[in-house]
Amino acid sequence: MKLGVFMSDFRGGSDVLDRLSAEKLGIILVGNGIYHATTKENGKSSPLLNKSANFYVLSEDLESRGFSPADVDSRVKPVTYSDVVDLIFNDYEKIIWI
């Protein structure tokens, strides 16, 4: 199964991700979830980015929180709303939100 996961929280949800199994996993960071792509704690990136997945971050949510694509970890691809629609319809069979 190809699973897309919308993640909108910075502090929670990792335990749910640990229990998911998919042949292809895509994590789309939205809302406060964008901090996984931009924030370092004690000099380290978010542990979420160590998971085996394709990572995306919604550009509009980055900008509304004062970040730009240049602030994003290199493992995460900035995407627009239009790109997210394409991901949903073309790349992932199931979508969940955590």
N, C-alpha and C positions, 0 to 999 in steps of 0.2 A: 504494500500500500504506500502511496505517496501522500504524506501528511503535511499540511501547512498549519503552523501554529502562530496565532496572533498573541503577542505578549505585551501587556499594557502596564505591568507593575515592575518596579525596580527591586523590591525586597522579597517578593514571593513568587511562587510558581515553579521554581527549579525542582522541587520535589516531584511535581507532576511530570515534568519533562523527563526525569530519571526513570519513570515507569513506562514511558511511551516506547513503542517499537514500530519502526517503519523502514521500508527499503530506501526511501528518500524522505528526509526531514528538512523542512524549511521553516525558519523562525523569523517572523516579521515583527520587528520592534516598533510599537506605536505608543502614543501617550507617554507616560513616565517610563515605559520600557526602553525608550531611546537612551536612557542613561547607561544601559549595558554597553552601548556602542561608543560612548563618549567619556565616561567617568572612570578614573583610576583611583583605587583606594590603596594607600600605602605603596604607591608606585606600581600596582598590579592591575591589569585589566580584569573585567568581570569574569568570574569562573564559568559563567554561562557560555562564553565564547570558546571554551575548550571542548565543548560538545561536538560530536560529529554531525554537522548540519550545514545547510546553506543559510547565511544570515543576511537579512535585509532590514533597513531602517527607513521609515517614512520621512522623506525630506521636509514636508510641511510641518511635522511635529518637531523635527530638529530646529527649524527656523523659529517656530513659535516659542521655543525655550532658549533662544539666543545662540544656537550652534549652527555651524555650516558643515557641508560635506568634508571639508578639510579637517574637522575635529573628530571624524569618525575613524574607529579602529580599521586597519586595512583588511580585516577578515569580514567586514560588513559592507554590503553594497547599498548605497542610498538609492531609494526608489520613490516615484511619485504615486499618486492615487491611481493613475492610469496603468502604471507598471504593476501595482498590486492586483488590479482587476485581471491583467494578463496572467499573473502568477496563479490566481485562483482558478481561472478557466483553462489554462494550458499546462500548468506544471504540477498541480496537486489535486488529488482525487477527493480528499476529505480536508475540512478546515475546522479547527477548534480555536477557542479563545480562552486564554488563562491570564 
